[in-house]
């Protein structure tokens, strides 16, 4: 079982993470996506989630303040209003 590096403290495989993102309950999905945004390399984020899906879910995510501000700035630079 290969665990994604951004979830170093959970016993979840790559396959399980992808399933949670696509089909998991709101709490689990939001947790995984928040961890992805906070701990994954930028280029790896897009291997798990599409921008349109991130924009939709972003307001519901519990992120560290500085991470949330960085993403909000990115959305603004991309012309996306959240």
C-alpha positions as CSV (number, residue, x, y, z in Angstrom):
1,X,0.0,0.0,0.0
2,X,1.6,3.2,-1.1
3,X,0.6,6.1,1.1
4,X,0.5,9.6,-0.4
5,X,3.3,11.7,1.1
6,X,0.9,14.5,2.1
7,X,-1.0,12.1,4.4
8,X,2.0,10.8,6.3
9,X,0.0,10.3,9.5
10,X,-2.9,8.2,8.0
11,X,-2.9,4.7,6.7
12,X,-4.6,5.4,3.4
13,X,-3.5,4.2,0.0
14,X,-3.4,6.3,-3.1
15,X,-6.5,4.5,-4.3
16,X,-8.4,5.1,-1.1
17,X,-7.5,8.8,-1.2
18,X,-8.8,9.2,-4.7
19,X,-12.0,7.3,-3.8
20,X,-12.6,9.6,-0.8
21,X,-12.1,12.7,-2.9
22,X,-14.6,11.4,-5.5
23,X,-17.2,9.6,-3.3
24,X,-16.5,10.2,0.3
25,X,-18.7,12.0,2.7
26,X,-18.3,15.8,2.9
27,X,-16.2,15.7,6.1
28,X,-13.7,13.2,4.8
29,X,-13.5,14.7,1.4
30,X,-13.0,18.2,2.8
31,X,-10.3,16.9,5.2
32,X,-8.3,15.2,2.4
33,X,-8.6,18.2,0.1
34,X,-7.5,20.6,2.8
35,X,-4.5,18.4,3.6
36,X,-3.7,18.2,-0.1
37,X,-3.7,22.1,-0.4
38,X,-1.7,22.5,2.8
39,X,0.9,19.7,2.3
40,X,1.2,18.6,-1.3
41,X,3.5,20.1,-3.9
42,X,1.5,22.5,-6.2
43,X,1.9,20.3,-9.3
44,X,0.7,17.2,-7.4
45,X,-2.6,18.9,-6.3
46,X,-3.9,18.8,-9.8
47,X,-3.3,15.0,-10.0
48,X,-6.1,14.7,-7.4
49,X,-8.6,17.5,-8.1
50,X,-9.7,19.7,-11.0
51,X,-9.8,23.4,-10.6
52,X,-13.5,23.6,-11.1
53,X,-14.1,21.1,-8.3
54,X,-11.7,23.0,-6.0
55,X,-13.4,26.3,-6.6
56,X,-16.8,24.7,-5.7
57,X,-15.5,23.1,-2.5
58,X,-13.0,25.8,-1.4
59,X,-15.4,27.9,0.8
60,X,-16.2,24.8,2.9
61,X,-12.5,23.8,3.6
62,X,-10.9,24.4,7.0
63,X,-7.4,25.6,6.1
64,X,-4.6,27.3,7.9
65,X,-5.1,31.1,7.6
66,X,-1.9,31.6,5.6
67,X,-2.8,28.8,3.2
68,X,-6.3,30.0,2.7
69,X,-5.0,33.5,1.9
70,X,-2.5,32.2,-0.6
71,X,-5.2,30.2,-2.4
72,X,-7.6,33.2,-2.4
73,X,-4.8,35.3,-4.0
74,X,-4.3,32.7,-6.6
75,X,-8.0,32.5,-7.4
76,X,-8.1,36.3,-7.7
77,X,-5.1,36.3,-10.0
78,X,-6.8,33.7,-12.2
79,X,-9.9,35.8,-12.3
80,X,-12.0,33.5,-10.2
81,X,-14.3,35.0,-7.6
82,X,-14.9,32.9,-4.5
